[in-house]
Amino acid sequence: MKKNVHPDYHPVVFEDANTGSQFLTRSTRTSERTVSWADGNTYPLLVVDVTSESHPFWTGKTRVMDTEGRVEKFNRRYGRTGVR
């Protein structure tokens, strides 16, 4: 690889703001906050809003937002005009 072309790719810890769960991975992002990991090393800590630990799709807690179909909802709101 060419020097000074690619960003620094290093290990970081991501923390889910909702659940507090953490995982170690690699990223180009960095942070002033650090955390001591189980291996004894200190890594930059990045706090994110959603991970697979708290996302409704991955946790199985998805909510149905629209229980009636969109066409029926449109027809109820605007009615049928009889024009085709």
ROPAVEX-87456 format. One record per atom (N, C-alpha, C): residue in one letter; x, y, z. Coordinates in steps of 0.05 Angstrom, whole numbers, padded with zeros to 5 digits, always signed. Example, Ala and Ser with C-alpha at 12.3 -4.5 7.8 and 13.67 -1.06 7.14 Angstrom:
BEGIN
a+00264-00114+00156 a+00246-00090+00156 a+00264-00066+00156 s+00257-00045+00142 s+00273-00021+00143 s+00258+00001+00157 
This chain:
BEGIN
m+00017-00024+00000 m+00000+00000+00000 m+00018+00025+00000 k+00008+00046-00013 k+00022+00071-00013 k+00021+00085+00014 k+00043+00098+00021 k+00044+00113+00046 k+00027+00138+00044 n+00015+00146+00066 n+00000+00171+00068 n-00025+00173+00050 v-00035+00150+00041 v-00059+00151+00024 v-00083+00140+00040 h-00079+00119+00055 h-00101+00106+00070 h-00102+00116+00099 p-00126+00118+00110 p-00129+00127+00138 p-00119+00105+00157 d-00112+00113+00181 d-00103+00094+00201 d-00126+00076+00209 y-00122+00050+00207 y-00142+00030+00213 y-00133+00015+00238 h-00147+00019+00260 h-00137+00009+00286 h-00160-00003+00303 p-00154-00018+00324 p-00175-00029+00341 p-00189-00008+00357 v-00215-00009+00360 v-00231+00009+00376 v-00253-00007+00390 v-00264+00004+00411 v-00287-00009+00425 v-00311+00008+00420 f-00333-00005+00411 f-00358+00008+00407 f-00376+00000+00431 e-00391+00020+00441 e-00409+00015+00464 e-00437+00024+00456 d-00457+00007+00461 d-00485+00013+00455 d-00495+00031+00478 a-00505+00055+00471 a-00514+00074+00491 a-00539+00064+00506 n-00555+00046+00493 n-00580+00037+00505 n-00575+00013+00524 t-00558-00006+00516 t-00554-00030+00532 t-00528-00030+00548 g-00509-00014+00539 g-00483-00014+00553 g-00464-00036+00543 s-00473-00053+00525 s-00456-00075+00515 s-00434-00063+00498 q-00411-00076+00498 q-00387-00066+00484 q-00376-00089+00467 f-00364-00081+00444 f-00350-00101+00428 f-00325-00087+00415 l-00305-00104+00412 l-00279-00095+00401 l-00278-00101+00371 t-00272-00081+00355 t-00269-00085+00326 t-00248-00066+00316 r-00246-00063+00290 r-00227-00044+00278 r-00242-00023+00263 s-00231+00002+00264 s-00244+00024+00250 s-00224+00046+00245 t-00231+00065+00228 t-00215+00088+00223 t-00222+00111+00242 r-00245+00108+00256 r-00253+00128+00275 r-00236+00127+00300 t-00234+00150+00314 t-00220+00151+00339 t-00235+00168+00359 s-00226+00168+00384 s-00240+00183+00405 s-00221+00190+00427 e-00227+00211+00441 e-00211+00219+00464 e-00216+00201+00488 r-00241+00190+00489 r-00248+00171+00510 r-00235+00144+00506 t-00226+00132+00527 t-00213+00105+00524 t-00226+00086+00545 v-00222+00061+00540 v-00232+00040+00558 v-00211+00018+00559 s-00209+00006+00583 s-00191-00017+00586 s-00206-00042+00579 w-00195-00058+00561 w-00208-00082+00552 w-00199-00106+00567 a-00211-00129+00564 a-00205-00154+00579 a-00177-00164+00574 d-00165-00157+00551 d-00138-00166+00545 d-00116-00148+00558 g-00125-00128+00573 g-00106-00111+00587 g-00098-00086+00572 n-00106-00084+00547 n-00099-00061+00531 n-00120-00039+00534 t-00112-00014+00527 t-00131+00008+00528 t-00137+00016+00499 y-00163+00019+00492 y-00172+00025+00465 y-00190+00050+00466 p-00191+00064+00443 p-00211+00086+00441 p-00239+00076+00444 l-00256+00091+00457 l-00284+00083+00461 l-00303+00101+00445 l-00319+00088+00428 l-00339+00102+00412 l-00367+00093+00421 v-00383+00112+00430 v-00410+00106+00439 v-00429+00111+00416 v-00445+00091+00409 v-00465+00093+00387 v-00493+00089+00398 d-00513+00099+00384 d-00540+00097+00392 d-00552+00069+00390 v-00546+00055+00367 v-00559+00030+00362 v-00538+00010+00352 t-00539-00014+00363 t-00524-00037+00353 t-00543-00061+00351 s-00533-00084+00344 s-00550-00107+00342 s-00561-00116+00369 e-00549-00106+00391 e-00559-00112+00418 e-00585-00097+00424 s-00590-00074+00411 s-00613-00058+00418 s-00631-00052+00394 h-00624-00060+00370 h-00641-00055+00346 h-00665-00073+00347 p-00689-00063+00343 p-00713-00079+00345 p-00713-00103+00325 f-00702-00100+00302 f-00702-00122+00282 f-00686-00145+00293 w-00663-00140+00305 w-00645-00162+00314 w-00654-00173+00341 t-00667-00157+00357 t-00676-00167+00384 t-00703-00181+00383 g-00717-00179+00360 g-00743-00192+00358 g-00765-00176+00370 k-00761-00151+00377 k-00781-00134+00389 k-00792-00114+00369 t-00795-00122+00344 t-00805-00104+00324 t-00834-00097+00329 r-00842-00073+00323 r-00869-00064+00327 r-00882-00060+00300 v-00907-00066+00298 v-00922-00062+00273 v-00933-00033+00275 m-00924-00016+00258 m-00932+00012+00259 m-00959+00016+00244 d-00963+00002+00222 d-00987+00006+00206 d-01003-00020+00205 t-01024-00022+00220 t-01039-00048+00220 t-01058-00050+00197 e-01067-00029+00186 e-01085-00030+00163 e-01069-00023+00138 g-01077-00034+00116 g-01063-00030+00091 g-01063-00001+00082 r-01044+00007+00066 r-01042+00035+00057 r-01065+00042+00038 v-01073+00023+00021 v-01095+00029+00002 v-01121+00033+00018 e-01126+00016+00037 e-01151+00019+00053 e-01150+00045+00068 k-01128+00052+00079 k-01125+00077+00094 k-01130+00101+00075 f-01119+00100+00051 f-01124+00121+00032 f-01153+00124+00024 n-01166+00101+00019 n-01194+00101+00012 n-01212+00111+00034 r-01205+00104+00059 r-01220+00114+00082 r-01217+00144+00085 r-01194+00154+00081 r-01188+00182+00084 r-01201+00199+00062 y-01197+00191+00037 y-01206+00207+00015 y-01230+00196+00001 g-01238+00172+00007 g-01262+00160-00005 g-01258+00154-00034 r-01277+00140-00045 r-01276+00134-00074 r-01291+00156-00089 t-01279+00166-00110 t-01291+00188-00125 t-01308+00176-00148 g-01305+00151-00155 g-01319+00139-00177 g-01306+00144-00203 v-01285+00160-00204 v-01271+00166-00229 v-01250+00144-00233 r-01248+00134-00257 r-01228+00113-00262 r-01210+00122-00284 
